[in-house]
Amino acid sequence: MTSFVRGGYAERATAAVTSLTPVPDGLDLRTAAALVHDGVTARGVLDVTGVRAGDRVLVLGASGGMGTLLVQSAKARGARVVACARGGRKLALVRDLGADAVVDVSAPGWPGAARAALGGSGADVVLDGVGGEPGARSFALVTDGGRFSAHGAPTGGFAPVDPEEARRRDITLFGIADVQFGEDEVRRLRTAALREAAAGRLRPVVGRVFPLTEAAAAHAAVEGRAVVGKVLLKA
C-alpha cells in the first residue's frame, strides 16, 4: 500500500526501525494498512473513555473507518452498542458488525430514537466521530456522570459542547488531544489491533481502494461520505 509521509503520499518511504510494527502472519497488508492509524485511535479512544462491560455506548459516525472498529471493539468489551449512521446500506453494515441497535441520523428526531435504543436514560459513553450539529445533539444524550469523546469532525468542526453544562452534569469530556500518543504507546496499540485482526476478532472494513494516481478522487470519496469503511490508496 502507499505510504503517507508529512502530508503527502509516496510509493516508498524511509522510517526508523524503532517506529515499525510487524504485521502478524496470516494478516494481509491491505487489512493491516486499514489499521495503521484507525486501529490506534479506536483502541485509544476506548481506553481513555474507560468503556467497560455494561456501559451503554452511542457511536456517532459508526460506518466510517474508525467507527466500524469502535462498534466491534466496544461490543467485545461487553458494552451495549447503539450505532448511528446514515441510510440503509450503512445501517446494515454496522448491524452486521455487532451493534445492538442502529439509528438513522438522516431521519427527523433521530436523537429520540437513539435515547429509546439506549433504554430511555441515555448513554454512559458517547463516541462522537462526526462533530458539528449531530455531535452537539448527541452530547444531550449523555447521562449525568457519563463520558463524551469528540474525536472526529468531518462536518467541519468538533461538536460545540458547553463546558459549564458538562461540569454541572459531571460529564467528563475527551477530545482529539487525549488520543495523541507517544511512539511506544502507538506501537503497543497498533500491535494489539493487528493481533485482534489476525485472530479474526476485529474486521476492518475497506470500502474502496484507489490507485495512487487517483488520490484526489479518493479524497473526494471520503469528503462525499458515500463510501463505507476505510478508503485506501494502492501504488
N, C-alpha and C positions, 0 to 999 in steps of 0.2 A: 504494500500500500504506500501511498505518497506520504512523505514526511512533512510535518508542519514546523517551520522554523521562523521565529521572530516576525510573525505576522504575514508570512508568505508560504509558498509550497515549493517543494523540490523533489526530484526523483531520488536523490541521495542526500544524507546529512551526516555530519560527524557529531558524536556525543561522547561524554566521559563514560568510561566503563562503569564507574560507580553509580551512574544515573540509569543504567539499563535494568530492565526487568525481564527475566527469562519467561518465554511462553511455554506452558506445560505441554508435555507430549499429548497428542490427540486433539489439541485445540488449534483450529486453522487460524491463519494470520488475519483474515478478514474479521473474524469474530473478535480476535484479540484487539485489533485496531479500534473496534467499536467500544472497547472498554478502557482504552488508554487514558482518556480524560473523564468520561461519564462514569466509569466504574469507580474511580477515585472519589469523585464528588458525591455520587449517590451513597456510597458507604459512609463517607464523612458526614453527610447530612443526617443520616440515621443515627450515627454515633453521637454527634453533638446535640441533637434534639432528644436523645435518650429513648427512642422508640423501643417499646418492650411489649411482651405478651399482654393482651387485654386492652391495649390502647385502641382508641377509635381514631383512625388516621384518614385524613382527607388529602388526596393527591390531586393538585391542580396542574393541568398540562400532562396528564398521565400517559398519553400516547406518543410522547416525544422520546428521543433517545435516552434521556435520563429518567423521564417519568416512568417508562416501562420497567426500568431497573428498580426504581423506588417501589412500584407496586409489588413486584415479586419479592423484593428483599424485606419490605415491611410485613408482608404476609408470612414470610419464612420465620420472622421473629415472633409470630403469634398475634399480630395486630389484626383488628377488623379494618379492612381497607375499602374505602369508598373512592372510586376513581372518576375524575371529571375529565371529559374530552368533548370533542365537537363532531357530531354526526355518527350515523350508524356504523360505518366501517371502523372508525377509531374506537367506538364503544365496544364493538365485538372483539377487537384485539385485546383491550385491557381486561375484558371479562375472561377471555381465554387465558390470560396471564395470571389469573387467580383472584382478581378483585371480587370482594364480597357483594358489592353493588356498584352500579355505574350511573353517572348523571350527565346528561347532555347540556353543556353550558350554552348551547345556542337556543335552548328553549326558554321562553319567558318564565320568570320565577324559579330559575334553577336553584338558588340558594335554599328555598323552601324544600325542594325535592332532596337536596343534599342533607339538610337537617333531619328530614324524616328517615333517610337511609342510615344516618348516624345514630338513630334511636331516639331522636327528639330533643336531646340535650346538647348536641353539638359535638365537636371534635376535641380530643385531648391534644392532638397534634395536627396542624395544617402545614403541608409542604407545598409551597406556592412556587411553581416554576413558570408562571405566566406574568405576574405583576399587573400594573395598571389597575383599571376598574374591576376586572374579575378578581384580582388579588385582594383589593380592598373589601370586596363583598365576602370573600372567603374568610377574612380576618374576623368578621362579625360572627362567624360560625365557631370560633374557638371558645371552649368553655373557660370560665374563670379558673385561673391556676394552670392553664394549658400552655402550649408552646406553638410558636408561629415562626416558620422559616421562609424568608423571602430570598430565594436563591436563583431566580430567573426573571428575565424582563424582556421577552420577545415582543411585548406590546409597546415597548419603547421606554419603559421606566419601571422601577420597582413599585410595589404596592404602597400607596400613601397611607401609612399607619400612624395614628396619633400616639406618641409615646406616653402621654399622660393617661390616656384611656388604658393603655397596656399596663401601666403601673397600678392604676386604680383597680383593674381586674386581675392583677397578679399574673399577667401573661408574660412569659419570657420570650423575647424577640431574638431571632438569629438572622444574620444577613450573609451575603457572599463572602465578607471578610472572615467569617467564622470557619470557612472551609478552604482557606488558603494555607496549605500545609507545607512544612519543610520537606526537603528531599527524602529523608529517612521515612517520614510518615507517608509520603506519597508512594514510595516503593512498597511499604507494608500494605497499604490499602489496595494498590494495584495488584500485588501478588495475591491477596485474598480474593479479589474479584475474578482474576484469571483462574484461580483454583476452583471457585464455585462454578464457573462456566465449564471448565474441563470436566467437572464431576457431573454435569448435567443439571445442576440446581439453579442455574441462572442463565436465562436465554436473552442475549442481546438481540434486539430487533433491528435489522438493517433494511431500511425502506428502499433505498436506491444507491447504486454505485455509478459514479460518473468518471469518465476519463479525465486525466489532469488537464487536458486541453479544453475541457468544458467546466472549469472551476467556477466561472461566472454563472453558468446555468445551475450548478449545484447550490450556490448561494441564493439564487432566485427561488429555487425549490424550497429551501429552508425558510426564507422570508415569506413565501406564499403559504406556508403551513399546510400544503396539500399532501406532503409525504409523511407517513407514519414512521416512527422509529428514527434511526440514525441514518444520515447521509454521509457516504464515504467517497473519497477520491482514489482512483487507481492509476498508477503511472503506466 
